[in-house]
Amino acid sequence: MTLKILLRPIMRVKIMMKNDEYYINYALKLAKKGGIKTSPNPKVGAIIVKNDIIVGAGYHKEYGGPHAEALALKMAGKKAKGATCYVTLEPCSHFGKTPPCADALIAAGIKRLVYISDDPNPKVSGKGIGKIKSAGISVLKSDDNFEKKEHELNKAWRYYIVNKRPFVTLKMGVSLDGKIATTTHESKWITSEKSRHDVQKLRSRVAAILTTADTVIADDPELTCRLKNNTHQPLRIVLDAHLRTDPKSKIYHLPVGQTLLCTKAGNDITNYKSPTTDFYFDESDGEHVDIGKLLDYLGEKGITSLMIEAGGRFADVMLRNKYINEICWYIAPIILGGGGSVSTEGGVGFEKIIDAPSISDIKITRLGEDIKITGKCEVDI
């Protein structure tokens, strides 16, 4: 009996906290359900609340499908009139794959809108909110804490919208002394099964994975996402300027997903043709595929996020050219040693400490005995 009495005030407090902060946080949780299939659109969640009751809820599930606001309004029906809409991103004001959400909210008769973030596209930003305000609807923008969470959720999309290039993550699995292979180039497996499972999660959340001819020749990787019940396969990209890889390599003949082979214009690709392989022809004068032009091309194709799974020399190229937005390091408690072992960072490297890339916003996660480190990296556009 005493326990029940103690619990009652706590239960009443929880009910009383169903205010703007509670509902916008609920909308953000819905937005997180949207996966990579929303790309090149953002992850968005929305709810409709009337008389302190959620009468409609929805989140953007896939590109080309209904937006979060449309789903929430459909569920709410006539109850949307006079209600408040909580949405994680400024409602769109233009016709695309679907009609403008701002118009739908106005037509439904909502009286109030609470949202987290403005649209980062300079051509769109503020127009949806402006249209809603002009209709006499009260508008409230949430605090910075929620905005930080929404920006993190849609970091790849936000970068892509502004820069027209994919958000690039450099992933590495390394020993405690910074090695990715032994003196005999053995690399399976440095990191633990838990780390490798986490990599599969990363693959499920990116639009594309890029590797090099050297990695294909050395490891014959598949670069597929092998999570149970996974329905997304990232685009596999192979840099092979001079067609050094074996045309029979697994990556060109997998029954799932697509591979994009990037090579120099004029090369004979006859032996590489397969139902799951497409081609990108680099017309630059240099010996290698021009990465900047390739990133522009991927942006044009709607690739919002790209993960690099390659060796130390290519990592050096990407870092020195400031193409990396984020690093993801899996560090195993093992020391490989040896001057002839393969380092995480090969290639030219940096002569001065001041020139070395600086990593910020560090996050550290334990994966069994391994450590996962992620952080933001300076980029150059």
HUQUIQUI-V206887 format. One record per residue. RES is the residue in one small letter. PSI is psi in whole degrees, -180 to 180 (none if undefined). OMEGA is omega in degrees with one decimal (NA if undefined). D_CENTER is the distance of its C-alpha to the mean C-alpha in Angstrom with 1 decimal. Layout:
BEGIN
res = {RES:RES}
psi = {PSI:PSI}
omega = {OMEGA:OMEGA}
d_center = {D_CENTER:D_CENTER}
END
This chain:
BEGIN
res = {m:t:l:k:i:l:l:r:p:i:m:r:v:k:i:m:m:k:n:d:e:y:y:i:n:y:a:l:k:l:a:k:k:g:g:i:k:t:s:p:n:p:k:v:g:a:i:i:v:k:n:d:i:i:v:g:a:g:y:h:k:e:y:g:g:p:h:a:e:a:l:a:l:k:m:a:g:k:k:a:k:g:a:t:c:y:v:t:l:e:p:c:s:h:f:g:k:t:p:p:c:a:d:a:l:i:a:a:g:i:k:r:l:v:y:i:s:d:d:p:n:p:k:v:s:g:k:g:i:g:k:i:k:s:a:g:i:s:v:l:k:s:d:d:n:f:e:k:k:e:h:e:l:n:k:a:w:r:y:y:i:v:n:k:r:p:f:v:t:l:k:m:g:v:s:l:d:g:k:i:a:t:t:t:h:e:s:k:w:i:t:s:e:k:s:r:h:d:v:q:k:l:r:s:r:v:a:a:i:l:t:t:a:d:t:v:i:a:d:d:p:e:l:t:c:r:l:k:n:n:t:h:q:p:l:r:i:v:l:d:a:h:l:r:t:d:p:k:s:k:i:y:h:l:p:v:g:q:t:l:l:c:t:k:a:g:n:d:i:t:n:y:k:s:p:t:t:d:f:y:f:d:e:s:d:g:e:h:v:d:i:g:k:l:l:d:y:l:g:e:k:g:i:t:s:l:m:i:e:a:g:g:r:f:a:d:v:m:l:r:n:k:y:i:n:e:i:c:w:y:i:a:p:i:i:l:g:g:g:g:s:v:s:t:e:g:g:v:g:f:e:k:i:i:d:a:p:s:i:s:d:i:k:i:t:r:l:g:e:d:i:k:i:t:g:k:c:e:v:d:i}
psi = {-45:-41:-41:-41:-39:-33:-27:-47:-37:-42:-40:-37:-42:-41:-40:-19:6:72:-163:-45:-41:-47:-37:-32:-35:-43:-38:-38:-38:-41:-35:-20:-23:128:-157:-19:-13:-21:137:26:163:169:123:140:148:146:153:128:130:129:41:26:133:114:-11:144:149:162:153:121:-36:153:131:-16:175:145:166:-44:-40:-42:-42:-42:-38:-42:-39:-35:-135:-19:-13:-24:124:6:176:135:129:123:146:-21:146:126:140:153:11:160:128:-124:-25:162:164:131:-31:-43:-40:-39:-40:-46:-31:-16:26:149:-14:143:130:126:164:-56:152:156:129:-14:117:-27:-16:-35:126:-20:-39:-44:-40:-42:-41:-41:-38:-24:4:14:134:134:133:130:134:175:174:-31:-42:-36:-39:-40:-41:-40:-38:-41:-39:31:-41:-46:-42:-42:-44:-43:-40:-40:-8:28:157:151:124:126:128:116:135:142:117:161:174:-28:23:30:146:-1:157:-176:-21:12:23:131:-6:120:133:-47:168:171:-36:-41:-42:-34:-38:-35:-38:-36:-41:-44:-34:-13:2:154:-29:155:132:136:178:168:-40:-43:-40:-42:-40:-40:-16:55:162:-33:37:162:120:24:146:135:15:138:2:131:119:151:130:126:128:124:112:78:-36:22:56:-19:154:126:-20:4:144:-35:-21:-6:22:144:-10:147:-176:151:137:112:119:118:174:144:139:-15:147:109:9:-47:-12:-4:134:165:-23:16:126:175:144:127:119:124:12:163:-17:171:-31:168:131:109:-40:-46:-35:-43:-39:-42:-45:-37:-41:-30:5:19:109:-25:143:131:135:122:88:-167:-176:-36:-41:-35:-40:-43:-46:-39:-42:-31:3:47:-8:127:-30:143:150:103:126:114:122:146:64:143:117:-37:-176:131:-24:0:162:125:156:-45:105:-149:-147:-43:-163:132:-33:141:-36:-23:-14:144:137:134:132:173:50:135:133:129:138:131:84:-125:-13:163:132:126:125:154:160:146:144:138:167:119:none}
omega = {179.9:-179.7:180.0:179.5:-179.7:-176.4:-174.2:179.1:-179.9:179.9:179.9:179.1:-179.9:179.2:-179.3:-178.4:176.3:179.5:-178.1:-177.6:179.6:-174.4:179.9:175.8:176.6:178.5:179.3:176.8:176.3:-179.1:-178.8:178.9:177.9:-177.9:-177.2:-178.2:175.4:-177.0:8.3:172.9:179.0:172.1:-175.5:174.7:180.0:173.6:175.8:-176.5:177.4:-178.5:177.4:176.8:176.5:-178.6:178.6:179.4:177.8:174.4:-179.4:-173.3:-178.3:179.6:-179.2:179.5:-179.1:176.2:-176.6:-178.6:-179.2:179.1:179.6:179.2:178.4:179.0:-177.0:-178.4:-178.1:179.7:179.9:-179.1:-179.7:-177.2:175.7:175.5:174.7:-176.9:-173.2:-178.9:177.0:179.3:-178.1:-177.2:-176.0:176.6:175.4:173.3:179.7:178.7:-179.7:178.6:179.2:179.2:-179.0:179.2:178.9:-178.9:-179.1:176.5:176.4:-178.0:-174.1:177.8:172.7:-177.3:-176.7:-170.3:172.8:174.8:-177.3:-179.9:-178.0:-178.9:-175.0:-171.9:176.4:-175.9:178.0:179.1:179.4:179.9:-179.4:177.8:-179.1:178.9:177.4:179.7:177.7:-177.0:177.4:176.3:-176.9:-176.3:-174.4:-178.5:177.6:179.9:177.6:179.9:179.3:178.6:177.9:179.7:-176.1:-174.8:-179.4:179.9:-179.1:178.0:-178.4:-178.0:-176.8:-171.7:178.5:176.8:176.6:172.3:-170.3:176.6:176.0:-178.3:178.4:170.7:-168.6:173.4:-178.9:178.9:170.8:179.9:178.1:175.8:-179.3:178.4:176.3:178.1:174.1:-176.2:-178.5:-10.1:176.3:-178.0:-174.4:177.7:178.2:178.1:-179.4:175.9:178.3:176.4:177.0:176.2:177.2:179.8:-179.4:-175.5:179.3:-179.6:-177.1:175.3:-178.2:174.7:-176.1:177.0:-180.0:-179.2:178.5:179.5:-176.2:-169.9:-174.5:-175.6:174.8:-178.7:176.1:173.0:-173.2:175.7:178.4:179.2:177.4:179.5:-178.8:172.3:179.2:173.7:178.4:-177.3:179.6:174.2:-179.4:-173.4:-174.1:176.8:178.5:-177.5:178.0:178.8:179.6:179.0:-174.6:-173.0:179.8:-172.4:-179.1:-178.4:-179.4:176.1:-179.2:174.9:175.7:179.1:-177.9:-175.9:-179.4:178.0:179.7:177.9:179.0:-175.6:-174.1:-175.5:-176.6:-177.5:176.8:-178.7:-176.5:-179.1:173.5:-173.4:172.1:-176.6:-179.2:-177.2:179.5:-176.6:-175.7:-179.2:-175.7:174.4:179.4:-174.6:179.7:179.2:178.2:178.4:176.3:179.4:179.8:176.1:177.9:-179.3:176.6:177.0:-174.7:-175.8:-175.1:176.3:178.9:174.1:-176.2:-176.5:-175.0:-178.6:179.4:175.4:178.4:179.0:-177.5:-180.0:-179.6:178.9:176.7:176.7:-173.8:176.6:-172.0:174.2:177.0:-174.3:172.4:-174.7:-179.2:-179.7:180.0:-179.9:-177.6:177.3:176.1:177.9:-178.8:176.8:-173.3:-177.5:176.2:-179.1:176.0:175.4:-173.7:-177.2:-176.3:-179.2:-176.3:179.4:-177.9:-179.3:-177.1:179.3:179.7:-179.2:-178.1:-179.7:-176.4:173.4:-177.5:-179.1:175.1:174.4:-172.2:177.4:179.9:175.9:176.0:178.9:174.8:179.6:179.7:-178.6:179.9:178.1:-178.0:179.4:NA}
d_center = {50.4:49.5:45.9:45.5:46.9:44.5:41.5:42.5:41.7:38.2:37.6:38.9:36.7:33.5:34.7:35.6:32.0:30.8:30.4:27.8:25.8:25.9:24.9:22.0:20.6:21.2:19.3:16.3:16.6:16.7:13.6:11.7:13.2:11.2:8.8:7.0:10.6:10.4:8.7:10.1:11.1:9.7:10.2:13.8:16.7:20.4:23.8:27.3:29.9:33.7:36.4:33.9:32.8:29.5:30.6:27.3:23.7:20.7:16.9:15.1:14.7:14.1:14.4:18.1:18.9:20.4:18.7:18.8:22.0:23.7:23.3:24.5:27.4:28.4:28.7:30.6:33.0:36.0:35.1:32.5:35.5:36.0:32.9:30.0:26.4:23.6:20.2:17.0:16.7:19.7:21.0:20.9:24.3:24.2:24.7:21.8:21.2:22.6:25.2:24.6:23.8:25.9:28.9:28.4:28.4:31.5:33.3:32.7:34.5:32.2:33.9:31.1:27.4:25.3:21.8:19.2:17.7:18.9:17.1:16.0:17.5:21.0:22.6:21.5:21.3:24.3:25.7:24.6:25.9:29.0:29.8:29.6:31.8:34.2:34.8:36.0:33.2:32.6:29.2:27.8:24.7:23.5:23.6:21.4:20.3:18.5:17.1:15.5:13.9:12.6:11.3:9.4:8.0:7.1:6.8:4.7:7.1:9.8:10.0:10.1:12.7:14.8:14.8:14.4:12.4:9.0:7.2:8.9:8.9:12.5:13.3:17.0:19.4:22.6:26.0:27.4:29.0:25.9:26.7:24.6:27.8:31.5:34.4:34.6:30.9:30.3:26.7:26.6:25.8:25.4:22.9:23.6:22.8:20.7:18.5:18.3:17.4:14.5:13.3:13.5:11.2:8.5:9.6:9.4:5.7:5.1:7.4:9.8:11.6:14.3:17.6:21.1:24.6:25.7:23.3:24.1:27.8:27.7:25.6:25.4:21.9:20.3:16.6:16.3:14.6:17.8:17.0:19.8:19.5:16.1:16.1:13.1:13.6:11.3:13.4:15.4:16.5:19.8:21.4:25.1:27.1:30.5:29.8:30.6:28.7:30.7:30.3:30.7:27.6:25.7:22.5:24.4:26.0:23.6:24.3:20.7:17.9:18.6:19.1:19.3:22.2:22.4:26.0:28.7:30.4:33.7:32.8:34.2:31.3:33.8:33.3:29.5:29.5:28.3:27.0:23.4:23.4:22.9:23.7:22.9:26.0:25.9:29.0:28.9:32.0:30.5:30.6:26.9:24.1:23.2:19.6:19.4:20.7:18.4:15.3:17.2:17.9:14.3:13.6:16.7:15.6:12.6:10.0:7.1:5.2:7.8:9.1:12.8:15.3:18.6:21.7:22.9:24.4:21.2:19.3:22.3:22.0:18.4:19.2:22.5:21.2:18.5:15.6:13.4:11.2:10.7:12.8:12.8:16.5:18.2:21.8:24.6:28.1:29.9:31.7:32.1:34.2:36.0:36.1:35.3:32.2:28.8:27.0:23.3:24.0:26.4:27.5:29.1:27.6:28.6:32.3:31.9:30.0:29.4:27.5:25.1:21.5:21.2:18.4:18.0:16.7:17.3:16.4:18.5:18.4:21.2:20.8:24.4:26.1:23.0:21.0:17.3:16.7:13.5:13.9:13.3:15.1:17.1:16.3:18.9:18.8}
END
